[in-house]
Amino acid sequence: MKIHLFIFAVLIAGFVSYNLFLKVDDDKTNTVINIVYASILFGYISFMAFTLLKKMKK
């Protein structure tokens, strides 16, 4: 489970660094990138929860 938390921390750091330093000038494109990145983050959270529930079931 530690590796999952490490990957999640890297994803969060990437999201924050993108929003602080690497923004795209076009607002629509920037919004689309933020939505896609946030969707990936929430998908990874659900994957971690599913993995944890599978481990708890055993």
C-alpha positions as CSV (number, residue, x, y, z in Angstrom):
1,M,0.0,0.0,0.0
2,K,3.0,2.3,0.5
3,I,3.8,2.3,-3.2
4,H,0.2,3.4,-4.0
5,L,0.5,6.3,-1.5
6,F,3.8,7.3,-3.0
7,I,2.3,7.3,-6.6
8,F,-0.6,9.3,-5.3
9,A,1.7,11.9,-3.7
10,V,3.6,12.2,-7.0
11,L,0.4,12.8,-8.8
12,I,-0.7,15.4,-6.3
13,A,2.7,17.2,-6.6
14,G,2.4,17.1,-10.4
15,F,-1.1,18.6,-10.2
16,V,0.1,21.4,-7.9
17,S,3.2,22.1,-9.9
18,Y,1.2,22.3,-13.1
19,N,-1.2,24.8,-11.7
20,L,1.6,26.9,-10.2
21,F,4.2,26.9,-13.0
22,L,3.1,25.3,-16.2
23,K,-0.3,26.8,-16.9
24,V,-1.4,27.0,-20.5
25,D,-2.3,30.5,-21.7
26,D,-5.7,29.5,-23.2
27,D,-8.3,29.3,-20.4
28,K,-10.4,26.6,-22.1
29,T,-7.4,24.3,-22.7
30,N,-6.2,24.9,-19.1
31,T,-9.6,24.0,-17.8
32,V,-9.7,20.8,-19.9
33,I,-6.3,19.8,-18.7
34,N,-7.3,20.4,-15.0
35,I,-10.5,18.4,-15.4
36,V,-8.6,15.5,-17.0
37,Y,-5.9,15.5,-14.4
38,A,-8.4,15.7,-11.5
39,S,-10.3,12.8,-13.1
40,I,-7.1,10.8,-13.1
41,L,-6.6,11.7,-9.4
42,F,-10.1,10.6,-8.4
43,G,-9.8,7.4,-10.5
44,Y,-6.6,6.6,-8.7
45,I,-8.3,7.2,-5.3
46,S,-11.0,4.8,-6.3
47,F,-8.4,2.2,-7.4
48,M,-6.7,2.5,-4.0
49,A,-10.0,2.1,-2.2
50,F,-10.9,-0.9,-4.3
51,T,-7.5,-2.5,-3.6
52,L,-7.8,-1.8,0.1
53,L,-11.2,-3.4,0.2
54,K,-9.9,-6.5,-1.6
55,K,-7.1,-6.8,0.9
56,M,-9.5,-6.4,3.9
57,K,-11.8,-9.1,2.5
58,K,-9.1,-11.7,2.6
